[in-house]
Amino acid sequence: HERAADAQFYVGESFEKDAPDSAAAVYEQVVKTFPNSPRAASALYKLGLMAEQRGDKAAARRYYARVIAGYARSPEADLARQNQQRLRP
């Protein structure tokens, strides 16, 4: 269905607070299953934010780099660039 990527993304969001590992798995699935959807950039960006919250700056930088490389014109890429600069070692 044309809204399947949206639905799966929102499932991930519903897990974020209470089950972050489940949210991360859903976001990864969004990226894998719907790479051409605008939700893929959002999912990668969310994965970067979640990595930051865990204190894993290296993983956060990798997720942000994927957003920038794969979805350079997305609003999430702009946010990812800002976050990457802030996380520079």
TAMOSUL-V750367 format. One record per pair of residues at least 12 apart in sequence whose ideal C-beta (glycine too) atoms are under 6 Angstrom apart, sorted by the first residue. I is the first residue (numbers start at 1). GAP is how many residues later the second one is. Records with the same first field share a line. If there is no record, write none. Layout:
I: GAP, GAP
This chain:
5: 29, 32, 34
8: 22
9: 21, 30, 34
11: 15
12: 14, 15
20: 30
24: 26
27: 16, 19, 20
30: 13
31: 12, 13
41: 26, 30, 33, 35
42: 34
44: 19, 22, 23
45: 22, 31, 35
47: 16
48: 12, 15, 16
51: 12
57: 30
61: 23, 26
64: 16, 19, 20
67: 13
68: 12
